[in-house]
């Protein structure tokens, strides 16, 4: 069954449940940033998504450069990952 069109107008929304103590803490944090509760909670979710994308991109970048780095700085390779009996200087 397809929901009537009126339910799909505008942006999707979400109800989030908090304990009284959690909600008070979130309200205080939102006020400290000068944001409404709604905007603060929205921004938290978006910021976390962006953080995870950044970390994944940074990890991919580091993996691509790891071999070049290890060749240039063999003394920085952890002993457990060294090959051919190489030792640090």
ZILINHU-V583945 format. One record per residue. N is the residue number from 1. SS is DSSP state (H for helix, E for strand, L for the rest). Layout:
BEGIN
n = [N | N]
ss = [SS | SS]
END
This chain:
BEGIN
n = [1 | 2 | 3 | 4 | 5 | 6 | 7 | 8 | 9 | 10 | 11 | 12 | 13 | 14 | 15 | 16 | 17 | 18 | 19 | 20 | 21 | 22 | 23 | 24 | 25 | 26 | 27 | 28 | 29 | 30 | 31 | 32 | 33 | 34 | 35 | 36 | 37 | 38 | 39 | 40 | 41 | 42 | 43 | 44 | 45 | 46 | 47 | 48 | 49 | 50 | 51 | 52 | 53 | 54 | 55 | 56 | 57 | 58 | 59 | 60 | 61 | 62 | 63 | 64 | 65 | 66 | 67 | 68 | 69 | 70 | 71 | 72 | 73 | 74 | 75 | 76 | 77 | 78 | 79 | 80 | 81 | 82 | 83 | 84 | 85 | 86 | 87 | 88 | 89]
ss = [L | L | L | L | H | H | H | H | L | L | L | L | L | L | L | L | L | L | L | H | H | H | H | H | H | H | H | H | H | H | H | H | L | L | L | L | H | H | H | H | H | H | H | H | H | H | H | H | H | H | H | H | H | H | H | H | H | H | H | H | H | H | H | H | H | H | H | H | H | H | H | H | L | H | H | H | L | L | H | H | H | L | L | L | L | L | L | L | L]
END
